[in-house]
């Protein structure tokens, strides 16, 4: 079974060790049907090789091969030709570190070049301009200039039709910065191409809007932090649209970390209803933000990449946003 879910690992461990700290990945690997012979995961960008116990008491492989092709899990096993079942006693796995010391496979390299050439006209199409690098590097609050920019674009794309009042973007979905030098020429003219925007947001998620109460929105924001019932593995600060501000204290107990929420400078109350825009990954409870699933009156709109590119085009030239919408208290 292939699963887009995984666990964190203890620091400093070999990719061949069972260093997974039990989380969502382990729960899946130990609880799925005993007929599943091995569970190969990806999501948390960690590498581990484990043997776990299935519900029938048998042992099975639970592994993850890191991220970005830097570590690959190689699994050898035999299949009984009569029963068509994996012979678990033959399963042998190894997390292999991928080096750049081998010659590229020519067929694969040709395949990649072919498709780069085919999409070049679309990828190189200018869609906007920036005055300086807009990075996805987090400020001390956890928000980033590019995360804020994307959220603003999502809000603009969902106001009409979805009646969105604020937007929230998952930080893990911001995959690369926008650089002033750009690509492929790197001439430093600030032009942003469609290919660069797609590199920033390559998932083709759907923009959606749901209604949350102020109290439910606070729960979503509490779920950014570890220690709560949603078992967040590490702090994930959602990127807010510019019109939404709040304060958090990382040292406060879970459930009391978030305060002073405001929309357009007006304080949010527990009982009021708020139309919140986010991509369908978050709205469906992705990244352990189960609070989104309490939302009602679901509305679906454009793809996130279209919201982003349309916003860049409409704005003309954009300066890097200042990531100052979240205040960090002691």
C-alpha positions in Angstrom: 0.0 0.0 0.0 1.3 3.4 -1.0 0.3 6.2 1.5 0.7 10.0 1.3 1.3 10.2 5.1 4.3 9.7 7.3 5.9 10.3 10.6 8.7 12.4 12.0 12.0 10.8 13.1 14.4 11.1 16.0 17.3 13.4 15.2 20.6 12.1 13.9 19.4 8.6 12.9 20.4 6.6 9.9 17.9 6.4 7.0 18.1 2.6 7.4 17.0 2.7 11.1 13.5 2.5 12.5 13.6 6.0 13.9 9.9 6.9 13.2 8.3 8.6 16.1 4.7 7.1 16.2 2.2 9.4 14.5 -0.3 9.2 11.7 1.9 7.0 9.6 2.4 4.4 12.3 -1.3 4.4 13.1 -2.1 3.6 9.5 0.7 1.0 9.2 -0.4 -0.9 12.3 -4.2 -0.6 11.8 -4.9 -1.3 8.1 -6.1 -4.7 7.0 -3.8 -7.7 7.8 -3.8 -8.6 4.1 -1.7 -5.6 3.4 1.9 -6.9 3.3 3.9 -3.6 3.3 3.2 0.1 3.8 5.4 2.5 1.8 4.8 6.1 2.8 5.8 9.6 1.7 4.8 13.1 3.1 6.9 14.0 6.1 10.2 14.1 4.1 11.9 11.7 6.6 13.6 8.4 5.9 13.1 5.3 8.0 12.7 1.5 7.8 10.5 -0.3 10.3 8.8 -3.6 11.0 5.4 -3.1 12.6 2.7 -5.5 13.8 -0.5 -5.7 11.8 -3.9 -6.3 13.5 -3.5 -10.1 13.1 -0.1 -10.1 14.9 2.0 -10.5 11.7 5.1 -8.3 10.9 5.1 -6.1 7.9 7.4 -3.4 6.4 6.6 0.3 7.1 9.1 2.6 5.4 9.7 6.0 3.9 12.4 7.1 1.5 13.1 10.7 2.4 12.1 13.4 -0.1 13.1 14.9 -3.5 14.6 11.6 -4.6 17.5 12.0 -2.2 16.8 8.6 -0.6 14.9 5.8 -2.3 13.5 2.7 -0.6 14.5 -0.4 -2.6 12.3 -3.4 -1.7 13.0 -7.0 -2.9 10.4 -9.8 -2.2 9.0 -13.0 -3.6 5.4 -13.6 -4.6 3.8 -17.1 -4.3 2.6 -17.8 -7.9 -0.2 -20.0 -6.7 -1.7 -17.7 -4.1 -0.4 -14.5 -5.6 0.5 -13.3 -2.2 3.7 -11.6 -1.0 5.9 -14.0 1.0 6.6 -11.7 3.9 9.6 -13.7 5.1 11.4 -12.7 1.8 10.8 -9.0 2.1 14.2 -7.2 2.2 14.3 -3.4 2.2 17.1 -0.8 2.0 16.9 3.0 2.1 19.5 3.9 -0.5 21.1 7.4 -0.6 21.0 8.7 -4.1 24.2 10.3 -5.3 25.0 12.4 -8.5 28.1 10.2 -9.3 26.3 8.1 -12.0 25.6 9.1 -15.6 22.0 10.1 -16.2 19.8 7.6 -17.9 19.6 8.8 -21.4 16.1 7.7 -22.1 14.9 9.5 -19.0 16.9 12.6 -19.8 15.4 12.7 -23.3 11.9 12.3 -21.9 12.4 15.3 -19.6 13.9 17.4 -22.3 11.0 16.6 -24.7 8.4 17.7 -22.2 10.3 20.8 -21.2 10.5 21.8 -24.9 6.7 21.1 -25.3 5.6 23.3 -22.4 8.2 26.0 -23.0 5.9 28.4 -24.7 3.4 28.3 -21.8 6.0 28.2 -19.1 7.9 31.2 -20.4 4.8 33.4 -20.7 5.1 36.6 -18.6 2.2 37.0 -16.1 3.4 39.9 -13.9 6.4 41.7 -12.3 7.9 42.0 -8.9 10.2 44.7 -7.5 12.4 42.3 -5.5 12.6 38.7 -4.4 9.4 37.5 -2.7 10.6 34.7 -0.5 8.9 31.7 1.3 11.3 32.1 4.2 9.3 32.4 7.4 9.5 35.4 9.7 9.7 34.8 13.5 5.9 34.7 13.5 5.9 31.8 10.9 4.4 33.8 8.1 6.3 34.6 4.9 6.0 37.3 2.3 5.1 34.8 -0.5 2.6 33.0 1.8 0.9 36.3 2.4 0.9 37.2 -1.3 -0.7 33.8 -2.2 -3.4 34.2 0.5 -4.2 37.7 -0.8 -4.6 36.2 -4.3 -6.8 33.5 -3.0 -9.0 36.0 -1.2 -9.3 38.1 -4.4 -10.3 35.0 -6.4 -13.0 33.9 -3.9 -14.7 37.1 -2.9 -17.1 37.0 -5.9 -19.1 33.9 -5.8 -17.7 32.5 -2.5 -18.2 35.7 -0.5 -14.8 35.1 1.2 -13.8 37.4 4.0 -10.3 36.0 4.7 -8.0 33.4 3.2 -5.5 31.0 4.8 -2.7 29.2 2.9 -0.8 26.1 4.1 2.9 26.9 4.3 3.9 23.5 2.9 2.1 24.3 -0.3 4.5 27.2 -1.0 7.2 25.3 -2.8 9.7 27.9 -4.0 10.4 31.6 -3.8 9.8 34.2 -6.6 13.1 35.7 -7.5 13.7 39.1 -9.1 16.3 37.5 -11.4 13.7 35.0 -12.5 14.2 32.2 -15.0 15.2 31.0 -17.4 17.2 34.0 -18.6 17.9 35.4 -15.1 18.2 38.9 -16.4 17.0 40.6 -13.3 14.1 42.4 -14.8 11.5 41.2 -12.2 9.3 39.5 -14.8 7.4 36.5 -13.4 6.6 33.7 -15.8 3.8 31.1 -15.6 6.5 28.5 -15.1 7.8 30.3 -12.1 4.4 30.7 -10.6 3.6 27.0 -11.2 6.9 26.0 -9.4 5.6 28.0 -6.4 2.2 26.3 -6.5 2.3 23.0 -8.5 -0.5 21.0 -6.9 -3.6 22.2 -8.9 -5.7 22.4 -5.7 -9.2 23.8 -6.0 -10.0 27.0 -4.1 -12.9 26.6 -1.7 -14.8 28.7 0.8 -16.6 27.5 4.0 -18.4 29.2 6.8 -16.8 29.0 10.2 -17.8 30.7 13.5 -15.2 32.8 15.2 -14.8 30.0 17.7 -14.3 27.4 15.0 -11.7 29.7 13.3 -9.8 29.9 16.6 -9.8 26.1 16.8 -8.3 25.9 13.3 -5.5 28.4 14.4 -4.9 26.4 17.6 -4.4 23.4 15.4 -1.3 25.0 14.0 0.6 24.0 17.2 1.7 20.7 18.7 0.1 19.3 21.8 -3.5 19.3 20.8 -6.0 16.5 20.0 -5.2 16.8 16.3 -1.7 15.5 17.0 0.0 18.2 14.9 3.6 16.7 14.5 5.2 20.2 14.3 4.1 23.8 14.3 2.6 24.8 10.9 1.6 28.5 10.7 -1.1 29.1 8.2 -0.3 32.1 5.9 -3.0 34.7 6.4 -4.4 37.2 3.9 -3.4 40.8 4.7 -6.8 41.8 6.2 -6.6 39.1 8.9 -4.5 39.6 12.0 -4.1 37.8 15.3 -1.8 37.1 18.2 -0.4 33.8 19.5 1.7 32.7 22.4 3.6 29.5 21.8 4.1 29.1 25.6 0.4 29.2 26.4 -1.5 25.9 26.9 -3.1 24.4 23.8 -6.5 26.0 23.3 -5.4 29.3 24.7 -2.6 30.1 22.3 -4.5 32.3 19.9 -6.1 35.7 20.7 -7.0 39.1 19.4 -8.3 37.9 16.0 -9.4 40.8 13.7 -10.7 41.1 10.2 -10.1 44.5 8.6 -9.3 45.8 12.1 -12.6 44.6 13.6 -12.4 42.1 16.5 -13.8 38.6 15.8 -16.3 37.2 18.2 -16.9 33.6 18.9 -20.5 33.6 17.6 -20.1 35.5 14.4 -19.9 33.6 11.0 -16.9 34.1 8.7 -16.4 33.0 5.1 -12.9 31.5 5.0 -11.1 30.7 1.8 -8.5 27.9 1.5 -7.5 25.2 -0.9 -9.4 21.9 -0.9 -6.5 20.2 0.8 -7.0 22.3 3.9 -10.8 22.4 3.7 -10.7 18.6 3.7 -8.7 18.6 6.9 -5.2 18.2 5.4 -2.1 18.8 7.4 -4.2 17.7 10.5 -6.3 20.9 10.3 -9.5 18.9 11.1 -11.2 22.2 12.3 -11.8 23.1 8.6 -14.2 20.1 8.3 -16.6 21.8 10.6 -17.2 24.4 7.9 -20.6 24.7 6.2 -21.9 26.1 2.9 -19.1 24.8 0.8 -18.3 26.8 -2.3 -15.8 25.8 -4.9 -14.0 28.1 -7.3 -10.9 28.3 -9.5 -7.7 26.3 -9.2 -5.1 27.8 -6.8 -2.6 28.4 -9.6 -5.2 30.3 -11.6 -6.0 32.4 -8.5 -2.3 33.2 -8.1 -1.5 34.0 -11.7 -4.6 36.1 -12.2 -3.7 38.1 -9.1 -0.2 38.7 -10.3 -1.4 39.8 -13.7 -4.1 42.1 -12.3 -1.6 43.8 -9.9 0.9 44.6 -12.6 4.0 45.1 -10.4 4.1 43.8 -6.9 6.5 44.7 -4.0 7.2 42.0 -1.4 4.5 42.0 1.3 5.6 42.6 4.9 4.8 39.5 7.0 3.5 41.4 10.0 0.0 40.1 10.3 0.7 37.8 13.2 2.0 39.1 16.5 4.0 36.7 18.7 3.4 37.2 22.5 5.6 35.7 25.2 
